Amino acid sequence: MIEQYIAKSIDCSCGRTHRSRVETIEIKENVIEHELVDFLKSKGYKKLTVVCDKNTYRVAAGKVCRVLEQNQISFKLHMYQEDSVLPNEHFIGNLAMGMALDSDLILAVGSGTINDICRYVSAVACKPYCIVGTAPSMDGYISGGSALIYNNLKLTFETHTPIAVFLDPEILAHAPKDMIASGVGDLLGKINCLTDWRLSKIVNNEWHCDFISDIVDAAIQKVVTNSDNIAAGQNEAIADLVEALLLSGVCMDFAGNSRPASGCEHHMSHFLEMRYLLEGREAVFHGTKVGIGTVIALRAYEYVAKLNPDFDKIKKLPRKSFEEWEKEIRLAFLGASDEIVDLEKKSGKNSAKRLEARLAATEANWSGIKALADQTVKSKVVYDILKQLDAPTKPHEIGVPKEMARQAILYAKEIRDRYTVLQLLWDLGELERFADLIIDEYYS
């Protein structure tokens, strides 16, 4: 399915030409011994920097190194020795200083973090890179952006896509079950992000592409209908999961940003990731947090579907001053708050002017908004699939304290200037009431 979308241009009815810059995607058994070697030889790469950590060396990078040696392809191994690798300044700098300067290709062996680091460093160094994936844990294998931690804030840096991705279903199926569940959580998050995107089209007239949305919808359905076999760890089902995740990445490439794959469920995940980092807590898989955020976000749409707002009253609601807002932000974001405050100063997304325009559009289109909220997938569907995979479904199950969970719902919308259901609830004066409802239920 994915082959029809890569390495070609598609003139779309949305008015744009979509192109995925990835040249090759191979999902086959023994892909390291065959397709990877054939690709490297066909391209004439003679000196590689192979990047991994201790875990991915054991899973796949050791085999990669042996295969490269057998085929007389020169390489330098850069293996992180730390038990936990983060996509931050330290680990990026470590690779930048440790890679072979005369490398003609960076070969990442791993999943989310390793790939984000390699994608960024390769872009800065103006070198191509490709990937041997080790787990179906996230959708970022072929994204053109790197999700990195900079000055304690989780940001997406536009970089470049890999030229090729190589995935062995046998390796993926033997990934830890929580990493597989993380991939499912990340993919299920697209249910909400597509709804957020459609919502922004209604309220802000944001560009939206049905062609891209349909691809992501098909990827979601592939996972939803195959969740039993994914939970059982069947190779073919895991291959379907990773292809669905890759399709999500292709769609980000088509759109030129992460809009088709990231909504407020990701913003809540990013908030928790930043707080965990700042407080020295043990990291939790990205897709695990996204799955939890997706249940909350879909609950938000169920909440919206039941509203009958009085817009005259809403327009007269008292709103916090910038100074009051900033005080709350500094309590919620701690050492990352400067970046959040600066974003609001630049975007003014909470300003009276932008609020007035959004409320006018919301009132004029309320019937369409309510229909969208009523028709989206119900939170129980996602909840049940996550439970089937023994994945967490609520913040306290990954150790999130009550107040931090409440802050995630209230302030996740401040991480991006991107319209989502959380911004809608804030505009309507309902966000605090919704947050209290969820927190009281989850932590009672």
BAMI-192462 format. One record per residue (C-alpha): residue in one letter; x, y, z. Coordinates in steps of 0.25 Angstrom, whole numbers, plus 5000, padded with zeros to 4 digits. Layout:
// residues N
AXYZ;...
// end
This chain:
// residues 444
M500050005000;I501150105004;E501950084991;Q500850164983;Y501150294991;I502750294992;A503750364982;K502650424974;S501850554972;I500350554974;D499550674968;C498450684978;S497050734977;C497350824990;G498250904980;R499550864985;T500550764979;H500950664990;R502250594990;S502950494999;R504450504999;V504750365003;E505350284992;T505150144998;I504350075009;E504649925011;I503849835021;K504349695019;E504949585027;N506449585026;V506449725021;I507849755027;E508549645019;H507849675006;E507149805003;L508049895012;V509249845006;D508749854991;F508249994994;L509650035000;K510349974988;S509450034977;K509650174983;G511150154984;Y511250184999;K512650155004;K512750205018;L511650205028;T511450255042;V510550155049;V509750205061;C509150125072;D509050105087;K509349985095;N507949925094;T507849945079;Y509249895077;R508749765083;V507449765075;A507949805061;A509249885060;G510149775063;K509649695051;V509749825043;C511149835046;R511449695043;V510749705030;L511549825026;E512849765029;Q512449635021;N512149725009;Q513349815011;I512649945014;S513450035023;F512750095035;K512950155048;L512050115060;H511550215069;M510850145081;Y510250225093;Q510650165106;E509650225114;D508450145119;S507450255115;V507750335102;L506950475101;P506750555088;N507450675095;E508650765093;H509650665100;F509350545092;I509250625079;G510650695082;N511150555085;L510850505072;A511350625065;M512650615071;G512750465070;M512350435056;A513350415044;L513450555037;D513650485024;S512450395025;D511550395013;L510350335020;I509850335034;L509150205037;A508150205049;V507850075056;G506750095066;S505350155067;G504850295072;T506050365080;I507150305071;N506450345059;D506150495063;I507650515067;C508150455054;R507150535046;Y507550665052;V509050645052;S509050585037;A508250715033;V509250805040;A510450735034;C509750725020;K509850575020;P508850475015;Y508350375025;C507550245026;I506850165036;V506850015041;G505650015050;T505549935063;A504149955068;P502849995063;S502750095075;M502450235068;D502150295054;G503350375052;Y504250285044;I504050365031;S503650505037;G504350625032;G504450685046;S505150645058;A504450655072;L505550705081;I505750755095;Y506350895094;N506550985106;N505650885114;L504550905104;K504050795094;L504050865080;T503950805066;F505150855057;E504950845042;T506050755036;H505950655025;T505450515023;P506250395022;I506550345008;A506250205012;V505550115023;F505849975026;L504949895035;D504949745038;P503549695044;E504349585051;I505149685059;L503949775061;A503049665066;H504049635077;A504149785082;P503649795096;K502149795097;D502049935103;M502849985091;I501749915082;A500649975090;S501350115089;G501250105074;V499850065075;G499550185084;D500350285075;L499450235063;L498150245070;G498550385073;K498250415059;I496750395061;N496750525070;C497850605062;L496950585049;T495750635056;D496550755062;W497050785047;R495550785042;L495150865054;S496250975050;K495750975036;I494351005041;V494751115051;N496051175045;N495851135030;E497251065032;W497650985019;H497150845020;C497450725010;D496350615009;F497350525001;I498350535013;S497250515023;D496750395016;I498150325016;V498250345031;D496850295033;A497150165025;A498450145034;I497550165046;Q496550065042;K497649965038;V498149965053;V496749975059;T496249845051;N497549775054;S497749805069;D497549655073;N498649605064;I499549725068;A499349695083;A499649545080;G501049595074;Q500749535060;N501849575050;E500849605039;A500049695048;I501249765054;A501649795039;D500249855037;L500449935049;V501849995045;E501250015031;A500150095037;L501150175045;L501950205032;L500750245025;S500550355036;G501950395033;V501750405018;C500550495021;M501350595029;D502350595018;F501150625008;A500650735017;G501950795020;N501750795035;S501150705046;R499750745045;P499250615040;A499850535051;S499850625063;G498750695071;C498550735085;E498750585089;H500250605085;H500250745092;M499850675105;S500950575103;H501950675101;F501550755113;L501750625122;E503050595115;M503550735118;R503150725133;Y503750585135;L505050635129;L505050755138;E504750685150;G505650565148;R504650465146;E504850335138;A504350355123;V503150295118;F502950245103;H502450355094;G501250275089;T500850225103;K500650375107;V499950405093;G498950285096;I498550345109;G498450485103;T497550425092;V496550375102;I496550505109;A496450585095;L495250495090;R494550515104;A494750665101;Y493950645088;E492850565095;Y492750685105;V492650785093;A491550705087;K490650725099;L490850875100;N489850975096;P490651105098;D490151245100;F491051325092;D490551455097;K490951415111;I492251355106;K492751485099;K492551555113;L493351455121;P494451515129;R495851465123;K497151465130;S498151575128;F499451545121;E500151555134;E499151465141;W499351365130;E500851375130;K500851345145;E500151215143;I501051175131;R502251195140;L501651105150;A501250995140;F502450995131;L503551025141;G504951045134;A504251035120;S503351145122;D504151255115;E503951185102;I502451175104;V502351325108;D503151365096;L502251285087;E500951355092;K501651485090;K501851455076;S500551385073;G499551455081;K498651335081;N498051365094;S497851515090;A496551585090;K496551605075;R496851465072;L495851415082;E494751505076;A495051455062;R494951305067;L493751325075;A493051395063;A493351275054;T493051175065;E491651235067;A491351235052;N491851095050;W491351035063;S490450925056;G491550875048;I492550875060;K491550805069;A491250695057;L492750675056;A492950655071;D491750565071;Q492250475059;T493650455063;V494150325069;K493750305083;S494750305094;K494350165099;V494850105085;V496250155088;Y496150115103;D495749975100;I496849955090;L497950015099;K497349915110;Q497449805101;L498949835099;D499149845114;A499549995112;P499250105121;T497950185119;K498050295130;P499150385135;H499250325149;E499550195143;I500950255138;G501150325151;V500650465147;P500150535160;K498750595160;E499150745159;M500150715147;A499050645140;R498150755142;Q499150855137;A499450765124;I497950785121;L497950935124;Y499250975118;A499650875107;K498950975097;E500051075099;I501150985094;R500751015079;D500051115072;R499151015067;Y497651005068;T497050885075;V495850845083;L496550895096;Q496651035090;L495151025086;L494850995101;W495651105106;D494951205096;L493651155101;G494051175115;E493951025118;L495350975119;E495550985134;R494150915136;F494550805126;A495850785133;D495250775147;L494250675142;I495350585136;I496250595148;D495150575158;E494750445151;Y496250395149;Y496750425163;S495550405172;
// end
